[in-house]
Amino acid sequence: MSNKWKFFWVVSFALVLFFQACGMHSWEELLVSAADEKKMGREFDSLVRDKNKDVMSSGEELFSPQNDAQQELYDYYRARGKEIVKVIDKKDMETLLPKEKLCRNNTDNRNEKVACTKDNFFEFKIIKSKQLNAFAVPGGYVYFYTEILKENNTNKNGFRSESELMSVLGHEVGHVVLHHSRESIVKQAALAGVIDALLGDGIGSVLAQLGANFWLLGNSRENESEADVKGFEYTNKIGISSEGLSDFFSRGLKSYNPATGQCDEKKEGSVMDAFSTHPPSCSRVNDNKRRMEKAHQNFPKDRSERKFTDIVKAAGI
Ligand SMILES: [Zn+2]
C-alpha cells in the first residue's frame, strides 16, 4: 500500500471515530445541523403561509378547514401522519431533533417555541392547489396538495384508498428521516461552488443562492427508492396494506398494463406529468410489490368503515 493510501485510510478511520464520538451520523451533519434543517423548514413554511411566488403558484394557498366536514378531513390526514411518526425508529428520530427550542408549542401559545420531541417535530399541512403532488422539506414539514387527496370525475389520479394516502405519507416522512434534502443541498452547494458559503455564512446564504424553490425540485432515483423502503417499513409496522404505493404510481405510468397488472421496466420514462417531485417508475411499482410478497403482507387497504375517500368527498375540496 502506498503512503498516500495509508494516509487516506487512517484519516477515514479517524473521521468515523470522530463522528461516533460526537454522536454524528454523517459528514453532511457537520455542514447542516438538525437545527439548521428545522430553521430551513420553518423559513420555507413561512413562505408557504405568505403565498410567496417562489414556492406557490398563482391561486395556491394553505388549506384551512371552513366547515365540520373539512375539519374532519384535516384531522384525519394529520392523525394518519402522526400514526406514521409513532413507528419511526428511536435512532432515526434522534438524528432529526435539534437540541435548541425550535418546535411549535401545540397546546396554547402557538408562537412560543419549545424543545422538539417526537410529538411536535412533524407538521402535516395541506395546500389548496390543482397540482397532483406532495412533498416534504427538512425539519419535518410535510405538504399534500388537495388535488392528490381527491378522486372524482375530472381527476382520475387522486387517492382511492387509505393505503394510498398512508403509503405516500410514509414515503414523504421517509425523505425527512433519511435527510434527503440535506444531502441534496450539500451536493447542490458543491456543484454551485458555494460550499465555502456553507462553511462561512451558513445555510441561509446558500439557500439564497440556490433559490427558495430548491425544495420543489425532483428527488434522485436512489433517494426515491430509499424513501419507498422507509414508507413500506412504516405501513407494514402499522398494519395497513402497502399496495397503495403501487396502485397510486401505476396510474401515473403509461407502461403499466391494468389488465395484467404488469409494469414494463424497459418502457420507463413514459410517465405522466404527475407527482413531479417523486417521479413514478415501473421499477418502483415492481419493487414495492416484491417487498409485499417477501413480507407475506395481507393487510387491508381501508381499515375503518368510514372510508378515507368518503371523508374527502364530504369535505368537497
Ligand atoms: Zn419522493
Residues whose N, C-alpha, C, O or C-beta is under 5 A from the ligand:
A	BS01	ZN	N219 E224 A227 T277 H278
